[in-house]
Amino acid sequence: MSVVRTRGGGQVEVRSDFGTSHWIPSPWSGASAVSGVQVTTTTATGLPAVGRAIRLIGGLIGSVDICVFQGKRGDKIEVEGSAQAALLENPYPGMSCYDWRYDIAVSLEAAENAFLRKTRTVSGKVVALLPIPVRFVNASVGQGGEKEYEISTAQGWKRVAAADILHIRGQTIEGGPFGVSRITQHRDPLGAMIAAQRFEGAFFRNNARPDFVLEFPAGITVEQGREWKADWDAAHAGVDNAGQSRAIGGGAVVKPIPVSMHDAQFVESRQLGVADVARIMDVEELLLGGGHAEQQDEQAMDRFLAFQLPPRLARIECALKADPDLFPATSDLYPKFSSPPLMFASPLTRASVQHKEIQAGTLLPDEARADNGRPPLPDGLGQIPQVTPVGGAPNPSPLPSGEPAIT
């Protein structure tokens, strides 16, 4: 199988010896058929709603520790002293674990792929994992179906063994070894939003004034007209020149062209753009600054924590667990984000849920206090289950013998 690449962008064609071909779209280039605007990851993240969605996901995932556990359900315990736990706590020298998790999450949101370069000791043990920007990686599928990688270095593109790259794949359209960027899939709506944003910038750079023409009488040459136009633009273009008067000669007459309602109301389309980005990026619209006033932030966050954040966490966890250098098949250890999504809920919601779990006996008071950064209760009181029976109040204490009941 041969691989034909266009480095730095474009399409990647994989030609098989059997006569078939497969195109792997690049997330870094492509023009919208609707607007004609070149849509890249850089231009798409320039849209406030897209940038907000990516930073939101990156910040949330970056804030949650990845720990190593052993056992399931009631036998589940955290293994803090394992080599895997030490690696995930300090994944690369000079890089915080927060930035490491943030970079992985952002790469998955922007390109649906994240690549980590492994650093090994002489014995082959993995001691560091460095996130590599997707644009610095050429990934393909070899003749035997295995993944092949090249990375960009100061000396040019260098072939890297597949075992030295930990690949976290995002969503695909029809399955396959590599994720397909949302920016690629939704190039047309994003291109339309970028075109609207550029129009807005040009609109206000020209002082948000209606278009006009300078009409000259006969006898004025083209060159003279261009000089008068340049002189007019120098005095009036831009917000800083608002309200300035200007004399113009040559017998010219300024004739304004009224702004259409479509152009004057382009700001109203921004709300629709936020709603589209929310659907594209799979994030609650209210969390991106959209939605309606009567909607509740807390409800939006609850939906996000219940349906949109867990798949993102599971994707990273499963990719780390599947790497044989980190978690061999013979190991009973596995990585998992330690804090539940409840940590991002409002204080009122978190307190209510913990209160109900304590009453149900599924959470000890000391466990709830530890989640809130508080020390355990004295004399082991926080280790006693506080179960409230169905029906509300606790069962009454038995009366001392011989003492009559109060009626």
Beta strands, then each sheet from edge to edge (+ up, - down):
strand 1: 2-4
strand 2: 12-15
strand 3: 21-24
strand 4: 66-70
strand 5: 77-78
strand 6: 113-120
strand 7: 126-132
strand 8: 137-141
strand 9: 147-153
strand 10: 156-160
strand 11: 165-169
strand 12: 211-215
strand 13: 253-257
strand 14: 333-337
sheet 1: 1+ 2- 3+
sheet 2: 5+ 4- 14+
sheet 3: 7+ 6- 11+
sheet 4: 8+ 9- 10+
sheet 5: 12+ 13-
end
